[in-house]
Amino acid sequence: MTIDISRRAVLTGGLATGFLLAFHMPLRAGNEPVQPPDVTEGKFAPNAFIRIDPAGNTILIMPQVEMGQGIYTSIAMILAEELDADFSRVSLLAAPANEKLYANPDFGVQATGGSTSVRAFWKPLRTAGASARAMLVQAAAEQWQVEPASCTASNGEVMHQGSGRKLSYGALALAASSQTPPKDVAVKDPKDFVLIGKSLKRLDTPEKVNGKAVYGIDAMLPGMKFATLAQCPVFGGKVGRVDDSAAKKIPGVRQIVVLDDTVAVVGDHMWAAKKGLEALKIDWNEGPNAKIGSAEIWADLRAAIEKDGVVAKSEGDIAKGLATGDKFEASFELPFLAHATMEPLSATVHVKPDSCEIWTGTQIMARVQSEAAKAAGLPVEKVVVNNHLLGGGFGRKLEPDMVVAAVRIAKQVDGPVKVVWTREEDIQHDIYRPVYRDTIAASLSGGKVVGWKYKIAGAAILARWLPPAFQKGIDIDAVDSAVDAPYDIPNFHVEYVRAEPPAVPTGFWRGVGPNNNVFATECFMDELARKAGKDPVEFRRSMLATKPRFLSVLNLAAEKANWGQKLPPRVGQGVCLQPSFASCIATVVEAEVDEHGEIKLRRAVSVVDTGIAVNPDTIMAQIEGGLIFGFTAALYGEITIDKGRVRQSNFNDYRMLRIDQAPKIEVHVVKSGEAPGGIGEAGVTASAPALRNAIYSATGVALRRLPIDRSLLAVGRKA
């Protein structure tokens, strides 16, 4: 059962008991389901984000998904800061699927991604907290018959300055519920912050350490069966003939579900389902994509970039700029990448004739609900989605396909069923980071870049994922950091060519557009510095006269990394300066290349100006994790296609960086008064170009394609 509630009704506090029906608490791992609590009745519920009960406990509704980035803690800090709540009495509840209340302001849909959680919700959450605080203060002032201006709030209490009287938020909850939310409410001056800016411990850590945390794959229901599936190994292929005689003999196998493009085995436990799937003999109708391979895909992309693109940005006179001084050109290529999250794709589904309930971990609650409704053949209001912690998202769980597949299977199963993808199915049926090819032409005069023509060719993910954002042939994500390069270049031109790879599905991957744009821009900047006879850091400094934040982080990174120090042979330092996600970040990587071309990561230093740092410790952790993620992709990441199918299958041939390969990492967070920027993906976009530039410094080889080709770096070989 659900009840439609207008945004106005929520903002005016008119929730009472009805709104609780829109909320569902995720199930705990165990034998019995936990009933959803009443999250509004008897509580002060001034808006979509805050609940305070008579005991003084504060429940904060999380509009964004926790997938390891620490957002539960940061959002809680923002709300509690403006609310002046007692942070020791704060608990969290995941928001339900509801785009009217919980849409990401940057996207207009309910989604977590693009390093937007803090920067998109910064103002709405502060306003929500400040508004609730004002209502509590007003309630106390009326009870004491004093002016609200004579009252202050702190640590979950309202105090009257003249008399010293105090009332807890719990004692004021009922009276505050009758207050009208203020139309205009003042938020705190940053100098008055009590929580924001402190490195507070993450609220989700204790249960992750003691094993109580529940991820999507952990959901357990009474009588639940388990299933795993196989899809045609060729993109777009269909099921032909299935021989399930051997599978049915496997102990614990209960059912074989055959759909048009998928075969699933349902069993008493995952092992039975997995062994049953292995025992199936499936003939696939591979379809027309069985002839597609990486060679054809790259040939198409290289041909596409020769065409004129749609102009994304143009300043000055690019023809005149490129005709001034010395002109240089380069092209850069990035491969398909899989997400390979620690938690494989999974969803638990119970389909009944008149309802569907889902337990999963997703970055797109409302979209999962609507797509599941279509798959189940039910009205959307009959579908309930219980969201859990994500064991990694990286953009993969911005797609609903794993839930849709589970619903289609669950329709054939009596009772709840948990559908888990094997690692092989996960990697070979991902929604991949697109292949990209970038070409840059630049001119040098007086030791500076005076002309810059940059063309990007690749898939338009937004055209599929968020069509309203794809306007006039430009994918704004694909050109993100290309149009916002940090340098002062008088003649500046960026074009985009939409080039969809045949058959291969593409989507967002951690770092999104900037992991392509920053790589091409920063690698070419190092090559241009060498052409100009300048040190790479000094070369960049010379083009930052109007960009003080970027100059500041670059100078500090050079200082902290001891830039320019004498290094052993075949050891180099590389720098990357980036504007990604509304943050200013400079990174220096120090790497060693042995005679065989193998690379040792020695050290990485990042300096971050992300505006107001809500929780500096989380920012540091995100940069550290992002750097490791990016190093992994630069050193090993590549999905290749042969005969219409992905060749990689597991971590044996889609490698991760090992712990003994990780460098020493230092992160320095700059104190800033600017509005917060994004941080979850910034380390990813910095690591590959900084590493490549370190290799360039160490060997003189200007690599222009990822992953890094060791054979080009071996002693005696030339690029």
Secondary structure by P-SEA (a helix, b strand, c coil): cbbbbcaaaaaacccccccccccccccccccccccccccccccccccccbbbcccbbbbbbbcccccccaaaaaaaaaaaaaaccccccbbbbbbcccccccccccccccccccccccccaaaaaaaaaaaaaaaaaaaaaaaacccccccccccccccccccccccccccaaaaaaacccccccccccccccccccccccccccccccccccccccccccccccccccccccccbbbbcccccccccccccccbbbbcccbbbbbcccaaaaaaaaaabbbbbcccccccccaaaaaaaaaaaaacccccccccccaaaaaaccbbbbbbbbbccccccccccbbbbbbbcccbbbbbcccccaaaaaaaaaaaaccccccbbbbbccccccccccccaaaaaaaaaaaaacccbbbbbbcaaaaaacccccbbbbbbbbbbbccccccbbbbbbbcccccccccccccccccccccccccccccccccbbbbbbbbbbcccbbbbbccccaaaaaaaaaaaaaaaaaaaacccaaaaaaaaccccaaaaaaaaaaaaaaccccccccccbbbbbbbbcccbbbbbbbbbcccccccccccbbbbbbcccccccaaaaaaaaaaaaaaaaaaacbbbbbbccccccccccccccccccccccbbbbbbccccccbbbcccccccccaaaaaaaaaaaccccccccccccccccccccc
